C-alpha cells in the first residue's frame, strides 16, 4: 500500500505530538508499506527522518495561513497524491479533499469548531474561521470513506450536529514510552529544577489559549493563600498562542503580588517534559475543550498524581486515575488541590493509578488499528 499522510495542519501542540509519534511507530512496523508525507516547509523540519519507505514532500502555500491551506488542500493536493500514485489519503486535521482522486480517511482532531463549551472571547476573523472549519469538517466527514475519533467525546459531539457516521472508529492517541517514564530524584533532576527556579511545584503543561482555562487555575491557586505552604509554586509549560490572554493573566498575577509563585516556563523541549512531570507535586489539567489531552497521557506515564477537569474526554482518558473538579469554579479547584496536597496517602495512590492507567494507551495498538482500516479500504 502507498499511504499519503497530510500533516500541513499540524503547527503545534497535540497535533504535532500525535503525528511525530505516529510516523515513528509506522516506520517500525514490519509491513512494507510506502508512505508519502505531505508537509509545509517548517513541517518537514519537524517530521523528517531518513527511512527507505518514507518520502517527504514540503510545500510553502499551506503555511501561509489557514485559508490558503484549505484552498491548497482542496484544489492542489488531490493532483499531487494522484501523481505520486498513492492508494489512500489520511487527513488527521479534520479536513480532507472533498473531490478526491483516491479514498480518504479523516480524523477529527480539533473539536473547538464543534464544541458548545463556555463562551470565549474571539475576534471576528477567529469566529469566521471556526464557522468555516466546522462546515468543512462536516463535509469532510460525509465525503470520507472512514472517520477516526481520538475519543468517544469527539464522536458524540459530531453526532449532535445531526450527522450519522456509519464507517467510524474511536482510536485513542498514546504515549511515547521511550521518553515518558518516571524519572528518579537525582542530581540531574535537582539541577533541572534549580535551572527553572523550581522546588515544590504544581504543574500544568499546555500551550496558552483561552479554552485551556489557565485563569481559573491561577485564581484557585491564589485562593489557597495561607492554606498551603507558601513556598509551593504553580508552573506553566507551553508556548503562548494568545498574547492578549497571557497579558490578562500576568496583570492579574501582578495585582495579587504572586510573580514569584506563578511561573511561565515557556515552550519546554519535548524530551525535557518527563522531568517536569516526574518532579511535580501534582499535575492539574483544567482544560474545557479537548479531543484527547496528550499531556494527560504523558503525565500519567511519568507517574504524576493527576487532578483534571470533570469534562469529557478527561474522565474517559483518565478513568479512576484522577480526581475531578468543575473547571469553571476556582473555589472547587482550590478545594481539590488542597485536599490532595495534605493527603500523602492519596498522592501515593494517584501515582500508582496513573502508571497503571497509562498502560492502556499503546502506539503499537493505535498504528495496528489504523493500518487495518487502510487495508480494509484499499
C-alpha positions in Angstrom: 0.0 0.0 0.0 1.1 3.5 -0.7 -0.3 5.8 2.1 -0.3 9.6 1.8 -0.5 11.5 5.1 -1.3 15.2 5.1 0.5 16.9 8.0 0.1 20.5 6.8 -2.5 21.5 9.5 -0.2 20.5 12.4 1.6 23.5 13.7 2.0 22.9 17.5 0.7 21.1 20.5 -1.1 17.7 20.4 -1.4 17.7 16.6 2.4 17.7 16.2 3.0 15.3 19.0 0.4 12.9 17.5 2.0 12.9 14.0 5.6 12.6 15.2 4.7 9.5 17.3 2.5 8.1 14.5 5.2 8.4 11.9 7.9 7.0 14.3 5.7 3.9 15.0 4.8 3.4 11.4 8.5 3.3 10.5 8.9 0.4 12.9 6.0 -1.7 11.7 7.1 -4.9 9.7 4.6 -4.3 6.9 6.4 -3.0 3.8 4.1 0.0 3.1 5.3 3.1 1.3 4.5 6.5 2.9 4.1 9.9 1.2 4.3 12.6 3.9 2.8 15.9 2.8 4.3 18.8 4.9 4.9 22.5 5.0 8.5 23.9 4.8 8.7 24.1 8.6 6.8 20.8 9.0 9.5 19.0 7.1 12.0 20.1 9.7 9.6 18.9 12.4 8.7 15.5 11.0 11.6 14.5 8.7 13.7 11.4 9.2 15.6 9.1 6.9 13.8 5.9 6.0 13.6 3.9 2.7 9.8 3.7 2.9 9.2 7.4 3.6 9.1 10.2 1.1 8.6 13.7 2.4 7.2 16.5 0.2 7.1 20.1 1.5 5.1 23.0 0.2 5.1 26.7 1.0 1.5 27.7 0.3 -0.2 25.7 3.2 2.0 27.5 5.7 0.8 31.0 4.6 -2.4 30.9 6.6 -5.4 28.6 7.3 -7.5 29.9 4.4 -4.7 29.4 1.9 -4.0 26.0 3.3 -7.7 25.0 2.9 -7.7 26.2 -0.7 -4.5 24.3 -1.4 -5.9 21.1 0.2 -9.0 21.2 -1.9 -7.5 22.3 -5.3 -3.9 21.2 -5.4 -3.4 18.3 -3.0 -5.6 15.8 -4.9 -3.5 16.1 -8.1 -0.2 15.7 -6.1 -1.2 12.5 -4.4 -2.5 11.1 -7.7 0.7 12.0 -9.4 2.7 10.0 -6.8 0.5 7.0 -7.1 -0.9 6.9 -3.5 -3.6 4.4 -2.7 -5.2 6.2 0.2 -5.0 9.6 1.9 -5.0 10.1 5.7 -6.0 13.5 6.8 -5.6 13.8 10.6 -6.6 17.5 10.8 -10.4 17.4 10.4 -10.4 18.3 6.7 -9.9 16.2 3.6 -10.3 17.0 -0.1 -14.0 17.0 -1.0 -13.4 15.8 -4.6 -10.6 13.2 -4.1 -9.0 11.0 -6.7 -8.4 8.3 -4.1 -10.2 7.1 -0.9 -9.9 9.4 2.2 -9.7 8.6 5.9 -10.2 11.7 8.1 -9.5 12.1 11.8 -11.5 14.7 13.7 -8.7 16.1 15.9 -9.8 19.7 16.6 -13.1 19.9 18.4 -13.2 23.6 19.0 -15.4 24.3 16.0 -17.9 21.6 17.2 -17.9 22.5 20.9 -20.6 24.3 22.7 -18.5 24.9 25.8 -18.1 28.1 27.8 -18.3 31.3 25.7 -14.8 32.5 24.8 -14.0 36.0 23.6 -12.8 35.8 20.0 -12.1 38.2 17.1 -14.4 38.4 14.1 -11.7 36.7 12.0 -11.5 33.8 14.5 -15.3 33.4 14.6 -15.4 33.3 10.8 -12.5 30.8 10.6 -14.2 28.5 13.2 -17.5 28.5 11.3 -15.7 27.7 8.0 -13.7 24.9 9.8 -16.9 23.5 11.2 -18.6 23.3 7.8 -15.6 21.8 6.1 -15.2 19.3 8.9 -18.8 18.2 8.5 -18.4 18.0 4.7 -15.2 16.0 5.1 -16.8 13.5 7.4 -19.6 13.0 4.8 -17.1 12.5 2.0 -14.5 10.3 3.8 -14.5 6.5 3.4 -13.7 6.2 7.1 -13.6 8.6 10.1 -11.3 8.2 13.1 -12.1 9.8 16.5 -9.5 10.2 19.3 -12.2 9.7 21.9 -15.9 8.9 22.3 -16.4 12.6 23.3 -15.5 13.7 19.7 -17.8 11.1 18.2 -20.7 12.3 20.4 -20.1 15.9 19.5 -20.2 15.2 15.8 -23.4 13.2 16.1 -25.0 16.2 17.9 -24.6 18.1 14.7 -27.1 15.7 13.1 -24.6 13.8 11.0 -24.7 10.0 11.3 -21.3 8.4 10.7 -21.5 4.7 9.7 -17.9 4.0 9.0 -16.1 5.2 12.1 -14.0 4.1 15.0 -12.6 5.5 18.2 -8.8 5.0 18.2 -7.0 6.6 21.2 -3.8 8.5 20.9 -0.9 7.2 23.0 2.3 8.0 24.8 5.9 7.5 23.6 7.3 5.3 26.4 10.8 5.7 25.2 10.6 9.2 26.5 7.8 9.3 29.1 8.5 7.2 32.2 9.1 8.1 35.8 12.5 9.9 36.4 14.2 9.4 39.8 15.1 12.2 42.1 18.8 12.6 41.4 21.4 15.3 40.9 20.4 15.9 37.3 16.7 16.3 38.2 17.6 18.6 41.1 19.8 20.7 38.8 17.0 20.9 36.2 14.6 22.2 38.9 17.2 24.7 40.0 17.7 25.9 36.4 14.0 26.8 36.2 13.7 28.2 39.7 11.5 25.3 40.9 11.4 23.3 44.1 7.9 22.3 45.2 5.5 23.0 42.4 2.1 22.2 40.9 2.3 21.7 37.1 0.1 22.4 34.0 1.5 21.7 30.6 -0.4 23.2 27.7 0.0 25.9 25.1 -1.6 29.2 26.2 -5.1 29.6 24.8 -8.3 30.7 26.5 -10.2 27.4 26.4 -7.3 25.8 28.2 -8.6 27.6 31.3 -5.3 29.0 32.8 -7.0 31.9 34.6 -9.3 29.7 36.7 -6.4 27.7 37.9 -4.5 30.9 38.7 -7.5 32.1 40.7 -7.7 28.8 42.5 -4.0 28.9 43.4 -4.3 32.4 44.9 -7.3 31.3 46.9 -5.0 28.8 48.6 -3.0 31.6 50.2 -2.4 30.7 53.9 -3.8 27.2 53.4 -0.7 25.6 51.8 3.0 26.0 52.2 3.9 29.5 50.8 6.9 28.0 49.0 4.8 25.9 46.7 4.8 27.3 43.1 2.4 27.0 40.2 4.3 26.3 37.0 3.0 26.5 33.4 4.9 24.9 30.5 3.8 25.8 26.9 4.1 28.3 24.1 1.9 31.4 24.1 -0.7 31.4 21.3 -2.9 34.2 22.8 -0.9 37.2 23.8 -3.9 39.1 25.0 -4.9 36.3 27.3 -1.4 36.0 28.6 -1.2 39.7 29.4 -4.5 39.5 31.3 -3.1 36.7 33.4 0.2 38.5 34.0 -1.7 41.6 35.1 -3.9 39.5 37.5 -0.8 37.8 39.0 0.9 41.2 39.5 -2.2 42.7 41.1 -2.1 39.9 43.7 1.7 40.0 44.1 2.2 36.4 43.0 5.0 36.9 40.5 7.4 34.7 42.4 5.0 31.9 42.9 3.3 31.6 39.5 5.9 30.9 36.8 5.5 30.7 33.0 8.3 28.4 31.8 7.6 28.9 28.1 8.0 26.2 25.5 9.9 23.3 27.1 11.7 20.9 24.8 9.7 17.7 24.4 12.4 15.4 25.8 12.6 17.5 29.0 8.9 17.3 29.8 9.3 13.9 31.6 11.5 15.6 34.3 8.8 18.2 35.0 6.0 15.5 35.2 8.2 13.4 37.5 9.2 16.2 39.8 5.8 18.0 40.2 3.8 17.5 43.4 0.6 17.2 41.4 -0.4 17.7 37.7 -3.5 19.8 37.3 -5.5 19.9 34.0 -8.3 22.4 33.9 -9.0 22.5 30.2 -12.6 22.6 29.0 -12.3 21.6 25.3 -10.1 18.6 24.3 -10.3 15.7 21.8 -7.9 13.6 23.9 -5.4 15.5 26.0 -1.9 14.3 25.1 -0.3 15.8 28.2 -2.7 13.9 30.4 -1.3 10.7 29.0 2.3 11.9 29.3 1.8 12.9 32.9 0.2 9.6 33.9 3.1 7.7 32.1 5.5 9.5 34.4 3.6 8.7 37.5 2.3 12.2 38.2 -0.7 12.5 40.5 -3.5 13.9 38.3 -6.3 16.3 39.0 -8.5 17.0 36.0 -11.5 18.9 34.7 -14.7 16.9 35.0 -15.5 17.5 31.4 -15.2 14.7 28.8 -12.9 13.3 27.4 -10.8 13.8 30.6 -12.9 11.3 32.5 -12.8 8.9 29.6 -9.0 9.1 29.3 -8.0 9.1 33.0 -10.7 6.8 34.4 -10.1 6.2 38.1 -6.5 7.6 37.9 -7.5 11.2 38.5 -9.6 13.3 40.9 -12.0 15.6 39.0 -13.3 19.2 39.6 -15.5 21.8 37.9 -13.1 23.7 35.7 -15.2 26.9 35.8 -15.2 27.1 39.6 -11.9 28.4 41.1 -13.1 27.6 44.7 -13.8 24.0 43.7 -10.4 23.7 42.0 -8.7 25.1 45.1 -10.6 22.7 47.4 -9.4 19.6 45.3 -5.8 20.8 45.2 -5.8 21.4 49.0 -7.4 18.1 49.9 -4.8 16.3 47.7 -1.7 18.1 48.9 -2.5 17.4 52.5 -3.2 13.7 52.0 0.1 11.9 51.3 -1.6 8.5 51.1 -3.9 9.9 48.4 -0.9 11.2 46.4 0.8 7.8 46.6 -2.4 6.1 45.4 -2.8 8.6 42.5 0.8 7.9 41.4 0.2 4.2 41.2 -3.1 4.6 39.4 -1.5 7.0 36.9 1.1 4.4 35.9 -1.5 1.7 35.7 -3.9 3.7 33.6 -1.2 4.8 31.2 -0.6 1.2 30.2 -4.0 1.3 28.4 -2.5 3.5 25.7 -0.1 1.9 23.2 1.2 3.4 20.0 1.6 -0.1 18.6 -2.1 -0.8 19.1 -3.0 2.6 17.7 -1.0 2.1 14.5 -2.2 -1.5 14.1 -5.9 -0.4 14.1 -5.2 2.5 11.7 -3.4 0.2 9.2 -6.2 -2.3 9.4 -8.7 0.4 8.4 -6.4 1.5 5.5 -6.0 -2.1 4.4 -9.8 -2.8 4.5 -10.5 0.2 2.3 -7.8 -0.4 -0.3 
